[in-house]
């Protein structure tokens, strides 16, 4: 996905959320805020985007995004439940209707036994989250870009389904529900 495609996708997200009257917030780890920055590049984003948490350090996932500290200690930060709790937590902390999150390994080295390129993203709505597992390739920058792109595509499909229903042809059903 090139920059123009990413902008078109984020513009569609902002437009759909504006029509629905719903707000967004993000909790980002490996992307360091790139996803929320891509949203606020769109004129009118302030009607939708509440904010974002950059929880790059593991302890901030618990203290800022509300991830269970015991679970973090047990699994480490690269985990589907962590992604789900980050998404739910950012929605709560930022008082947003939808929370979106990412956690993963951008490299150059594996982390906590998890391979470079393993990324979990999640979208939370109504206190429940849908988690997506990704296996990206390339260098650190490529993995971070692919993460932002996946977050945008998944969120675009999610809000299109909210707006137009499950028959909209937008959803892929690839995610896993986590409560």
Buried (B, 14 or more C-beta within 10 A) or exposed (E): BEEEEBBBBBBBBBBBBBEBEBBBBBBBBBBEBBBBBBBBBBEEBEEBBBBBBBBBEBEBBBEBBBBBEEBBEEBBBBBBBBBBBBBBBBBBBBEBBBBBBBBBBBBEEEBEEBEBBBBBBBBBBEEEBBBBBBEBEBEBEBBBBBBBBBBBBBBBBBBBBBBEEEEEEBBEEEBBEBE
